[in-house]
């Protein structure tokens, strides 16, 4: 197959392309400078010229809790614009297969855990990432409508839990929790600091899947695309507290100082664990345990960003 993947320079895109070496698919992965997804005419022209068999939409404006709070306009408008342009252009150019990557932040703030796919739009969203969530809901519903109204079109959505691993963003200002924690704790060890701050009370629970597992799932999905559910959670089925992740990273980095929970900073929603019932019926399970995944990620951080 000829597969277009957007967001090829990001965490998901880079790892999928790396895994693609094992398969015979041809991947097209334009950078944002080569294909600006916010420009409708450029998107249509690119699809007409390259005629992919499948599109994987992994591009987006992404970031941690503070980035979402600081830039809600960008997180809503740019992500919505990219999703709408790409999905509608794919439909216009008669591309029958589309894999949309959404986010577990689409689930309502008070939704019972584990989060079932049927709960989307059943309640209000977490305020700290509402803009991003709304953009992802928009793309998800549009894919759903096209699949139902257009015969032969399979436009499907994945809802991954939090992801981490090689090619992640380790900038403390814009990164997600695990890469930020690795950077902070590594810096503390390097500078002989005796205290590391954790945003919020540290009791909120999060589910993290290593990106190599998710890339493995993507190819499983490609090879079983017709029978894949229209909307599907992709997770590991269990979670840990924010404090637990910091303690695990500290042990691997030989940090022996203290942690201080900064209660002036937001803790986020208390739990965000996706239900993997549909995923198990689909026939796939993750393989990489947390400790192994953290070791791989820390090694990448040291070799790539430090040395």
C-alpha positions as CSV (number, residue, x, y, z in Angstrom):
1,X,0.0,0.0,0.0
2,X,1.0,3.6,-0.5
3,X,0.4,5.3,2.9
4,X,0.4,9.0,3.7
5,X,1.2,9.8,7.3
6,X,0.9,13.3,8.6
7,X,3.0,14.4,11.5
8,X,5.9,12.4,10.3
9,X,8.4,14.4,12.4
10,X,6.5,13.8,15.7
11,X,6.6,11.1,18.3
12,X,4.0,8.9,16.6
13,X,5.0,9.6,13.0
14,X,8.7,9.0,13.4
15,X,8.2,5.7,15.2
16,X,5.7,4.4,12.7
17,X,8.1,5.2,9.8
18,X,11.0,3.5,11.7
19,X,8.8,0.3,12.2
20,X,7.8,0.5,8.5
21,X,11.3,-1.0,7.6
22,X,9.8,-4.4,8.5
23,X,7.0,-4.1,6.0
24,X,6.5,-3.6,2.3
25,X,4.3,-0.5,2.5
26,X,5.4,2.7,0.8
27,X,5.2,5.7,3.2
28,X,4.9,9.3,2.2
29,X,5.7,11.6,5.2
30,X,5.8,15.3,4.2
31,X,7.0,17.8,6.7
32,X,4.7,20.7,7.6
33,X,6.7,23.0,5.3
34,X,6.1,20.5,2.4
35,X,2.4,20.2,3.2
36,X,0.6,22.8,5.3
37,X,-2.5,21.1,6.4
38,X,-4.2,24.4,7.3
39,X,-4.3,25.2,3.6
40,X,-7.2,23.4,1.9
41,X,-6.1,23.8,-1.7
42,X,-2.6,22.6,-0.9
43,X,-4.0,19.5,0.8
44,X,-6.3,18.7,-2.1
45,X,-3.4,19.2,-4.6
46,X,-1.1,16.9,-2.6
47,X,-3.6,14.1,-2.5
48,X,-4.4,14.4,-6.2
49,X,-0.7,14.2,-7.1
50,X,0.3,11.4,-4.7
51,X,-2.9,9.3,-4.6
52,X,-2.3,7.3,-1.3
53,X,-4.3,4.1,-0.6
54,X,-4.5,5.0,3.1
55,X,-4.1,8.1,5.2
56,X,-2.9,8.1,8.8
57,X,-3.6,11.5,10.4
58,X,-1.1,11.9,13.3
59,X,-0.3,15.6,12.9
60,X,-1.3,18.2,15.3
61,X,-0.5,21.0,17.7
62,X,0.3,19.1,20.9
63,X,1.7,19.7,24.4
64,X,1.3,19.2,28.1
65,X,-1.2,20.7,30.5
66,X,0.4,24.1,30.6
67,X,0.7,24.4,26.8
68,X,-3.0,23.6,26.6
69,X,-3.9,26.2,29.2
70,X,-1.7,28.9,27.6
71,X,-2.8,28.4,23.9
72,X,-6.4,27.2,23.8
73,X,-7.1,29.1,20.5
74,X,-4.2,27.3,18.7
75,X,-5.1,23.9,20.1
76,X,-8.7,24.2,19.0
77,X,-8.5,26.1,15.7
78,X,-5.3,24.7,14.2
79,X,-6.1,21.1,15.0
80,X,-9.7,21.4,13.8
81,X,-8.6,23.1,10.6
82,X,-6.0,20.4,9.8
83,X,-8.5,17.6,10.5
84,X,-11.3,19.1,8.5
85,X,-9.1,19.9,5.5
86,X,-7.5,16.5,5.4
87,X,-10.6,14.4,5.9
88,X,-12.7,16.3,3.5
89,X,-10.0,16.4,0.9
90,X,-9.5,12.6,1.2
91,X,-13.3,12.1,0.7
92,X,-13.3,14.5,-2.3
93,X,-10.3,12.6,-3.9
94,X,-12.1,9.2,-3.3
95,X,-9.5,7.9,-0.9
96,X,-11.5,5.1,0.8
97,X,-9.3,4.3,3.9
98,X,-8.5,6.9,6.6
99,X,-7.1,6.3,10.1
100,X,-7.7,9.3,12.4
101,X,-5.6,9.5,15.6
102,X,-7.6,11.1,18.4
103,X,-7.0,11.5,22.1
104,X,-8.4,10.2,25.4
105,X,-8.9,13.8,26.5
106,X,-12.1,13.6,24.4
107,X,-13.8,11.7,27.3
108,X,-15.9,13.7,29.8
109,X,-14.2,14.8,33.0
110,X,-16.7,12.9,35.2
111,X,-16.8,9.8,33.0
112,X,-16.6,6.5,34.9
113,X,-13.2,4.7,34.4
114,X,-12.3,2.7,32.4
115,X,-13.5,5.0,29.6
116,X,-15.6,3.2,27.0
117,X,-15.8,4.4,23.4
118,X,-19.6,4.9,23.8
119,X,-19.1,7.6,26.4
120,X,-17.8,10.3,24.0
121,X,-20.0,13.4,24.2
122,X,-21.8,12.2,27.3
123,X,-20.6,15.1,29.5
124,X,-18.4,18.2,29.9
125,X,-14.7,18.1,29.1
126,X,-11.7,18.7,31.3
127,X,-11.2,22.5,31.1
128,X,-7.4,22.4,30.9
129,X,-7.4,20.7,27.5
130,X,-10.9,21.4,26.3
131,X,-9.8,23.1,23.0
132,X,-7.7,20.1,21.9
133,X,-10.4,17.7,22.9
134,X,-13.1,19.6,20.9
135,X,-10.9,19.5,17.8
136,X,-10.4,15.7,18.1
137,X,-14.1,15.1,18.7
138,X,-14.8,17.1,15.5
139,X,-12.5,14.9,13.4
140,X,-13.8,11.7,15.0
141,X,-17.4,12.5,14.3
142,X,-16.7,13.6,10.8
143,X,-15.0,10.3,10.1
144,X,-18.0,8.5,11.6
145,X,-20.5,10.4,9.4
146,X,-18.5,9.7,6.2
147,X,-18.3,6.0,7.0
148,X,-22.0,5.8,7.5
149,X,-23.1,8.0,4.6
150,X,-20.5,7.0,1.9
151,X,-20.6,3.4,0.7
152,X,-17.2,1.8,0.7
153,X,-15.5,4.4,2.8
154,X,-13.7,3.2,6.0
155,X,-12.8,6.3,8.0
156,X,-11.8,5.1,11.5
157,X,-10.5,6.6,14.7
158,X,-8.0,5.4,17.3
159,X,-8.1,6.8,20.8
160,X,-4.7,6.0,22.3
161,X,-3.9,6.4,25.9
162,X,-0.9,8.6,26.7
163,X,2.2,7.7,24.7
164,X,5.9,8.1,25.4
165,X,9.3,7.0,24.1
166,X,12.0,7.8,21.6
167,X,11.5,11.0,19.6
168,X,9.3,12.5,22.4
169,X,9.4,16.2,23.3
170,X,11.6,16.7,26.4
171,X,11.2,20.4,26.7
172,X,9.9,21.2,30.2
173,X,7.7,24.0,29.0
174,X,5.8,22.1,26.4
175,X,6.3,18.4,27.0
176,X,4.0,15.7,28.4
177,X,4.5,14.3,31.9
178,X,7.0,11.4,31.4
179,X,9.6,13.3,29.2
180,X,9.3,16.3,31.5
181,X,9.9,14.1,34.5
182,X,12.9,12.5,32.9
183,X,14.4,15.9,32.0
184,X,13.8,17.3,35.5
185,X,15.2,14.4,37.4
186,X,18.2,14.0,35.1
187,X,19.0,17.7,35.6
188,X,18.6,17.3,39.4
189,X,21.1,14.4,39.4
190,X,23.5,16.3,37.2
191,X,23.4,19.4,39.3
192,X,23.3,17.6,42.7
193,X,19.9,19.1,43.5
194,X,18.1,17.6,46.4
195,X,14.5,18.5,45.5
196,X,12.3,18.0,42.5
197,X,8.9,19.6,42.1
198,X,5.9,17.6,40.9
199,X,3.0,19.6,39.5
200,X,-0.2,19.2,41.5
201,X,-0.8,16.6,44.3
202,X,0.7,13.7,42.3
203,X,-2.3,11.5,43.0
204,X,-3.9,11.8,39.5
205,X,-3.6,8.5,37.7
206,X,-2.5,8.1,34.1
207,X,-2.1,5.3,31.6
208,X,1.0,5.3,29.4
209,X,1.9,3.1,26.5
210,X,5.3,2.9,25.1
211,X,5.4,4.2,21.5
212,X,7.0,1.0,20.1
213,X,3.9,-0.8,21.3
214,X,1.7,1.7,19.6
215,X,3.6,1.5,16.3
216,X,3.3,-2.2,16.4
217,X,-0.5,-1.8,16.8
218,X,-0.7,0.6,13.9
219,X,0.7,-2.1,11.5
220,X,-1.7,-4.7,13.1
221,X,-4.5,-2.3,12.4
222,X,-3.4,-1.7,8.8
223,X,-3.3,-5.4,8.1
224,X,-6.8,-5.9,9.7
225,X,-8.3,-2.6,8.7
226,X,-11.7,-3.9,7.4
227,X,-12.6,-5.7,10.7
228,X,-11.3,-2.9,13.0
229,X,-14.0,-1.1,15.0
230,X,-14.9,2.3,13.8
231,X,-13.8,3.9,17.1
232,X,-11.2,2.0,19.1
233,X,-9.3,2.7,22.4
234,X,-5.7,1.6,22.3
235,X,-4.3,1.2,25.8
236,X,-2.7,-1.2,28.3
237,X,-5.5,-1.6,30.7
238,X,-4.0,-0.3,33.9
239,X,-2.5,3.0,35.3
240,X,-0.2,4.5,37.9
241,X,-0.2,7.8,39.8
242,X,1.9,10.7,38.7
243,X,4.0,10.2,41.8
244,X,4.5,6.6,40.9
245,X,6.0,7.6,37.5
246,X,8.4,10.0,39.2
247,X,9.5,7.4,41.7
248,X,10.1,4.9,38.9
249,X,12.1,7.4,36.8
250,X,14.1,8.5,39.9
251,X,15.1,4.9,40.6
252,X,16.4,4.4,37.0
253,X,18.3,7.7,37.1
254,X,19.7,7.0,40.6
255,X,18.1,10.2,42.1
256,X,18.0,10.0,45.9
257,X,16.6,13.4,46.7
258,X,13.1,14.5,47.8
259,X,10.0,15.3,45.8
260,X,7.7,18.2,46.5
261,X,4.2,18.4,45.2
262,X,3.5,21.9,44.0
263,X,-0.2,22.4,44.9
264,X,-0.2,25.8,43.1
265,X,-0.1,24.0,39.8
266,X,-3.0,22.0,38.3
267,X,-3.3,18.2,38.8
268,X,-5.6,17.6,35.9
269,X,-8.4,15.0,35.8
270,X,-8.1,12.4,38.6
271,X,-8.0,9.4,36.3
272,X,-7.9,8.7,32.6
273,X,-7.9,4.9,32.0
274,X,-9.3,3.7,28.7
275,X,-11.4,0.5,28.4
276,X,-9.6,-2.1,26.2
277,X,-12.5,-4.5,25.8
278,X,-12.9,-3.8,22.1
279,X,-9.1,-3.8,21.6
280,X,-8.8,-7.3,23.1
281,X,-11.6,-8.6,20.9
282,X,-9.8,-7.1,18.0
283,X,-6.9,-9.4,18.9
284,X,-4.0,-7.2,20.1
285,X,-2.2,-6.6,23.4
286,X,0.8,-4.5,24.4
287,X,4.1,-6.1,25.2
288,X,6.4,-3.6,26.8
289,X,6.2,-3.2,30.7
290,X,6.7,0.3,32.2
291,X,10.2,-0.3,33.6
292,X,11.5,-1.5,30.2
293,X,9.8,1.3,28.4
294,X,11.3,3.9,30.7
295,X,14.8,2.4,30.3
296,X,14.4,2.7,26.5
297,X,13.2,6.3,26.7
298,X,15.9,7.3,29.2
299,X,18.6,5.8,27.0
300,X,17.3,7.7,24.0
301,X,17.2,10.9,26.0
302,X,20.8,10.5,27.2
303,X,22.3,9.4,23.8
304,X,20.3,11.8,21.6
305,X,19.7,14.9,23.6
306,X,22.5,14.9,26.1
307,X,25.6,13.6,24.3
